[in-house]
Amino acid sequence: MTLYKWRREARINGTATPGDGRESEQWSSEDKFLIVMETYAMNENALSEYCRKKGLYPEQIEAWREACLHANARQTAESKELKTELREEKKRSKSLERDLRRKEKALAETVALLILQKKVQAIWGEPEDE
């Protein structure tokens, strides 16, 4: 329990506290981000020493750094894609609504013609066969 409390307190203070017997690739994204933040300003020698202490490879940290840097780019691309899809769906919706209005008008006209035809037949009767 004490170790768990220490880890939780360190995480609250912004220190990367991975562990729990998991490998570095299984760490949470929060821990990976904190390690990237800790090592961002380090030179190559300091980074190598940090990696030896933590049991990491500099390539892992570089990959995590790239993932952090490009995380917002993916979100921006996704939002652009969603906007494009939304615009296309709005166009499609307008087109469908236009077709629906046209068909409703045609249906109303047909109903009016049928009613008029029945009224004509009621007034003048059935047409006689010649």
C-alpha positions as CSV (number, residue, x, y, z in Angstrom):
1,M,0.0,0.0,0.0
2,T,2.8,2.4,0.8
3,L,4.4,2.0,-2.6
4,Y,1.0,2.6,-4.2
5,K,0.5,5.8,-2.2
6,W,4.0,7.0,-3.1
7,R,3.4,6.4,-6.7
8,R,0.0,8.2,-6.6
9,E,1.5,11.2,-4.8
10,A,4.4,11.4,-7.3
11,R,2.0,11.2,-10.2
12,I,-0.1,14.0,-8.7
13,N,3.1,16.1,-8.5
14,G,3.8,15.4,-12.2
15,T,6.5,12.8,-11.9
16,A,6.4,9.8,-14.1
17,T,5.9,6.7,-12.0
18,P,5.5,3.7,-14.3
19,G,6.0,0.3,-12.9
20,D,3.6,-2.2,-11.5
21,G,5.8,-4.9,-13.1
22,R,4.7,-3.9,-16.6
23,E,7.0,-3.4,-19.6
24,S,7.6,0.1,-20.9
25,E,5.4,-0.4,-23.9
26,Q,2.5,-1.2,-21.6
27,W,2.8,2.0,-19.6
28,S,-0.1,4.5,-19.7
29,S,0.0,7.3,-22.1
30,E,0.2,9.7,-19.2
31,D,3.4,8.1,-17.9
32,K,4.9,8.2,-21.4
33,F,4.0,11.8,-21.8
34,L,5.6,12.7,-18.4
35,I,8.8,10.9,-19.4
36,V,8.8,12.8,-22.7
37,M,8.4,16.1,-20.7
38,E,11.2,15.1,-18.3
39,T,13.6,14.3,-21.0
40,Y,12.8,16.9,-23.6
41,A,15.6,19.3,-22.7
42,M,18.2,16.6,-22.0
43,N,21.3,16.2,-24.2
44,E,22.3,12.8,-25.5
45,N,24.5,11.9,-22.5
46,A,21.9,12.9,-19.9
47,L,19.2,11.1,-21.9
48,S,21.3,7.9,-22.0
49,E,21.9,8.0,-18.3
50,Y,18.2,8.6,-17.7
51,C,17.3,5.7,-19.9
52,R,19.8,3.4,-18.0
53,K,18.2,4.3,-14.7
54,K,14.7,3.8,-15.9
55,G,15.4,0.7,-18.1
56,L,14.4,2.4,-21.3
57,Y,15.9,2.9,-24.7
58,P,16.4,6.4,-26.2
59,E,14.6,5.2,-29.3
60,Q,11.5,4.5,-27.2
61,I,11.5,8.0,-25.8
62,E,12.0,9.4,-29.3
63,A,9.0,7.4,-30.6
64,W,6.9,8.6,-27.7
65,R,8.0,12.2,-28.4
66,E,7.0,11.9,-32.0
67,A,3.6,10.4,-31.0
68,C,3.1,13.4,-28.6
69,L,4.1,15.9,-31.3
70,H,1.8,14.4,-33.9
71,A,-1.2,13.8,-31.6
72,N,-2.8,17.1,-32.4
73,A,-2.1,16.7,-36.1
74,R,-4.2,13.6,-36.1
75,Q,-7.0,15.3,-34.3
76,T,-6.9,18.2,-36.7
77,A,-7.0,15.9,-39.7
78,E,-9.9,14.0,-38.2
79,S,-11.8,17.2,-37.5
80,K,-11.2,18.3,-41.1
81,E,-12.5,15.0,-42.3
82,L,-15.5,15.2,-40.1
83,K,-16.3,18.8,-41.3
84,T,-16.1,17.5,-44.9
85,E,-18.4,14.6,-44.2
86,L,-20.8,17.0,-42.4
87,R,-20.8,19.3,-45.3
88,E,-21.6,16.5,-47.7
89,E,-24.3,15.2,-45.5
90,K,-25.9,18.7,-45.3
91,K,-25.9,18.8,-49.1
92,R,-27.4,15.4,-49.3
93,S,-30.0,16.4,-46.8
94,K,-31.0,19.5,-48.7
95,S,-31.2,17.5,-51.9
96,L,-33.5,14.9,-50.2
97,E,-35.7,17.7,-48.7
98,R,-36.0,19.3,-52.1
99,D,-37.0,16.0,-53.7
100,L,-39.5,15.4,-50.9
101,R,-41.1,18.8,-51.3
102,R,-41.4,18.3,-55.1
103,K,-43.0,14.8,-54.5
104,E,-45.4,16.2,-51.9
105,K,-46.5,18.9,-54.3
106,A,-47.0,16.3,-57.1
107,L,-49.0,14.1,-54.7
108,A,-51.1,17.0,-53.6
109,E,-51.8,17.9,-57.2
110,T,-52.8,14.3,-58.0
111,V,-55.1,14.2,-55.0
112,A,-56.7,17.5,-56.1
113,L,-57.2,16.1,-59.6
114,L,-58.8,12.9,-58.3
115,I,-61.2,14.9,-56.0
116,L,-62.2,17.2,-59.0
117,Q,-62.7,14.1,-61.2
118,K,-65.1,12.6,-58.5
119,K,-66.9,15.9,-58.2
120,V,-67.4,16.1,-62.0
121,Q,-68.6,12.5,-62.1
122,A,-71.0,13.3,-59.2
123,I,-72.4,16.4,-61.0
124,W,-72.6,15.1,-64.6
125,G,-72.8,11.4,-63.9
126,E,-71.0,8.6,-65.5
127,P,-69.9,9.1,-69.1
128,E,-72.2,7.2,-71.5
129,D,-70.8,4.6,-73.8
130,E,-71.1,5.6,-77.4
